[in-house]
Amino acid sequence: MSHQHQEKVSYWALLKNGVIKENTIFRLVISLCPAIAVTNSVRNGFLLGSAVLFVQAMVNSTVALLRNFIHPRIRIPIFMLIISGWVTVVDMLMAAYARAAYKEIGLYIQIIVAFASILARAEVFASKNKVGASFFDGLGSGLGFLVALVIISFFRELLGKGTLVGVTIVPVKPMLIMILPAGGFLVTGLLMGFFNWIDMRFYGGKGAGGAGGH
Amino acid sequence: MEQEFLKLFELFIAASVINNFVFTRFLGLCIFFGVSKKMETAIGMTITFTAVMVVSAALSWLVFFYIMIPLEITFLKIVIFIGIVAAFVQASDTIMRKISPGLYYKLGVYLALIATNCIIIAVPLINAGEKHTFIESLVFGLGSGLGFGLALTIMASIREKLELADVPRPFRGMPIAWVTTALIALAFTGFSGLITL
């Protein structure tokens, strides 16, 4: 994006980039822990995805707002401080208003603080761009994460419990493995391979996800 | 006394094998997939990680029980724990570079990676949540670190072989590593119910 002027990058393009081209889970392969941990039901996947979406958008906005006051040498600790502040906000909100879900995914909400994707967006984008653009960049990246979690949890809940968001869809005996930990790895691996295949078959890509990161 | 020792032992086994962080709690996956390509890096990571884990569990416990609870600021635990871990990692990086350049050359890379590992922040949070005693926190940290090391070593030894296998093209690299992990995780399910705490 360096050759473009800042104003020319439309908010729509930023959103699309976050959801498809640089999808956190399937394309960049970072911040994976929750992708497996909370996706045994669509509700949990959606809740954690929304939490990340919120934190990502708010962190990006905050960093963009303060970018001229943050000394470059201590920027990482400052970013961490901002992130953990927003994570605490989400953590307390969830604990207050979504008690049942919080019992299951509470630990993973707190773990958002160590997500590479959030720090990466703050460092790569928000620390160099205006507030509006940063907000939409965060929104896109968070939305990509949310979509990925919902896709994974869709398959796992449907195949593992035969239900979707708690409503029974398939009346036959479900495959238990899908809601076991192993199923999470399996579904994510297969989906990743599937998206690579689509990329190779229709867009001439070389297949991503080889890099891996943290 | 014996009873207590037994309890610690149970906690250790539970943290390292039964509730293995990688295979049943899904934490530290990023590092797990990142450094499990070669046996050598896996072992380096295990040593560094376990050491950092135990020390940061101890530091967090002390701060939590002697500073945060008396001051009633436990709601800040996320902010404070991440601060402690990051500061400790940064400090040991600097100290190691000055005191033992040889060791730094070998393990320094892993230190930098550790700060982004979610297990390192999860262990203090769990210790605080479960109200572990000081010794229990240490044992829990040690078990978690070694359990993570076990996962890394298993995975690295498989992936070294996997390099030579004829994998369908879209599955090369990450996707096949995930499917492999799924199979190992399935094996680890067999440990569940071994000890009920």
Interface residues (C-beta under 8 A of the other chain):
Chain A: V29 I30 S31 L32 C33 P34 I36 A37 P77 M80 L81 S84 G85 V87 T88 D91 M92 L107 Q110 I111 V113 A114 F115 A116 L119 I177 L180 P181 A182 G183 G184 F185 L186 T188 G189 L190 M192 G193 F194 N196 W197 M200 G207 G209 G210 G212 G213 H214
Chain B: F23 T24 R25 F26 L27 G28 L29 C30 I31 F33 G34 F75 L76 I78 V79 I82 G83 A86 L113 T116 N117 C118 I120 I121 A122 L125 I126 G129 P168 R169 P170 F171 R172 G173 M174 P175 I176 A177 W178 V179 T181 A182 L183 A185 L186 F188 T189
